[in-house]
Amino acid sequence: MDRINNRIAQAYGYAVCFITVIMMLFSIKSVVDAAIDLSDPLRAEGSRSGRTLTNFEVYKIEARNQGVRPTPIAPAVAPVKGAAASDSAAMSDADLRRLYDAERETAIGNARFRSIRTLIGSLFLIALAVVLFGIHWRWLRQRDALPVTG
């Protein structure tokens, strides 16, 4: 019976060590992904807002094709008689630039936040896995060093 208990304890110890190694491997991959996302937040996975934010000229073309209209904060100036309705509603380059800069900063901020959160969580898991591995590995080595009785 003592030999069976010894085998169960040994299987438990090696299982925990194996699981912590797997946990470390997945966490290391997450750390690498988060570090890459931090290096270029606009291209980070999950930062897609639907429009291209890496280049203003491409953003401007997409915005004009989608018919982006400004949200008036102050009363708009009355359009000149004879001007087309689409001309008066179209955004100027300066308005598009402000909208582009705001969307770009929001996307960068969101990507950085997600990356830092993933980085901290993954580093915490790696530290926890190292501690669990170390405790169980040392325990297994001590058990193996003890003379078997019975």
N, C-alpha and C positions, 0 to 999 in steps of 0.2 A: 504493500500500500504506500510505503514511503517513497518507493521508486516512481510510482504513478504520480504522486504529488510533486515530486521533483521534476518530472517531465512536463507536467502542466505549468508549473512555475517557469520552467525554461522556455516553453512555447509562448507563454504570455510575454516574457521579457523580450524575446526575439521578435514577436509580432509588433510590440510597441516600437522597437528600434526600426523595424522595416517601415512601419507607418510614418514615423517621424522623418525618415529619409525621403519618402515619397512626398510628404508635406513640404519639406525643404525644397525639393526640386520644383514643385508647382509655384511655391512662393518666390523662388529665385527668378522664374520666368516672369512673374507679375512685377517684380522689382525692375527687371530689365525693360519691360513694356512701359511701365510708368516713367522710368528715366528717359526713354525715347520720346514719350508723349510730352514730357516737360521740356525737352530740347526743341520741339516744334509743335506747340499747342494747336496751331491752326489745322494741322494735318492729323491731329490725334483722332483716334477712333471715338465716335460719339460726339464730336464737336460739329457735326454737320447740321447747319441751320437751313439747308435747302438751297442756299445761294453760295457762289464762290466768294470766299473772303480773302483769298491769297493775292488777288490782283484787282485793283480798283477798276481798270478798264473792262475786264471781263464782268465784274459786278455791275458796272454801269450799263453794259449791253444787256445783261440779263434783266436788270431792273426796268429798263426801257421796253424790253420785249414783253415783260409781265405787266406793264402799265402801272408801275408804282406811283402812287399819288401822295403828296405831302399831307400830313395832318396839320391843319391850320391851327396855330396857337393864337395868333392875332388876326383880326379881321383882314381878309384878303383884299387887295386893291382891285377895284372894279376893272374887268378886262376891257381892252380897247374895242370899240365897235368894229365889227368886221373880222376880228381875230377868231380863229377856229377855237372851239371849246377845248379840244385836246391840247392846243398850244398853251392855253392859260392854265391848264391843270398839270402840264408836264413839269417835272422837277428840274431845277437848274443843276449844273455840275456841282456847285457849292453845297446845295441841299443834299444831293446824292453823296457827296464826300462826307458830310456830317453823319448821314445815316450809315454809310459804310464804316466809318470810324467807330461809331457806337456799336454796331453789330460785331465788328471785329474785336473790340475790347471785351465785349460780353462773351464772345466765343473763347477768347484767350483766357479770360478769368475762369470760366466754367471748366475748360480743359485742365487748367493748372490745379484747380480745386480737386477735381476727380483724380488727377495724377498723384497729388500729394496725399490724398486720402488712401489711395491704393498703395502707395509707397510705404506709408506709416503702418498700415494694416499688415502688409506682407512682411515688413521687417520685424514687426511684433510676432507674427507667426513663426518666422525663422528663429527668433530668439527663444520662443517657447519650445519649438521642436528641438533645438540644440540642448536646452536644459533637460527636457524629457529623455532625449537620447542619452545624454551623459549620465543621468541618474540610473537609467535602466541598464546601460552597458556596464557601468561600474558594479551594479548589483549582480549582474550575470557573471562578471569576472570573479567577484568574491564568492559566489555560489560554486563556481567551477573549481576554485582553489580549495574549498572545504573537502575534507576526506568524506567519502561516502560510507555511511554506517548501515548495517543491516544486511 
